[in-house]
Each structure stands twice: as C-alpha cells, then as structure tokens.
Amino acid sequence: MLKSSTTTKSVPLGPALVTPGEILAEEFLRPLGLTQSQLALKMGIDRMRINEIVRGTRAITADTALRLAEVLNTTPHFWLGLQTDHDLAKAARSKNDAP
C-alpha cells in the first residue's frame, strides 16, 4: 500500500492533526462570542483547563467531554471522537517519522 501525506494505513492525518482545542476555539467559542473564562464558568471548571485544551497542551477527558457537550449542545462522543482521531493521527505520524 502506498503511503501519502494524508493517510497512513487507513488513519487519516489531515483534519485529525487539528487539535480538539482548535476546533473548540474556532467552531464554538469564536462564533458564540464566548471567552475561555466564560465557558469554564458555565462548565464549572477552572479556566486553565480550557486554556490548555485550546493551546493543545491538554487532552479532552471523558469528564470534560460531558461538560462541553452539556454547555455547547453537542455530544460527549463528538469531543472524545475528536480527541481519539487527533491522538491516532499523532501516533501514526510519529510512527512514520521513526527510523
């Protein structure tokens, strides 16, 4: 099977390389006019958790997925799916870059 820059053995790398935090910021916070602090307050969590997710330094956990889903009218599976896809894409890329 030929490897392309966007797929590695059926793991799509393109969109999955975008972090869930980037999607949170660009597709939810910005259009809704919400700040990270406002979202954290609505979710009942520390604002640093949201900031770290948006910066891509923290993964979305099941607890965070449940809270995001409730506040943003989505599903927990949406957020966990984004995180899983991102994690798989990163792992596939790392595996491909390994000697």
Order of alpha helices (4+ residues) and beta strands (2+ residues): beta-beta-alpha-alpha-alpha-alpha-alpha
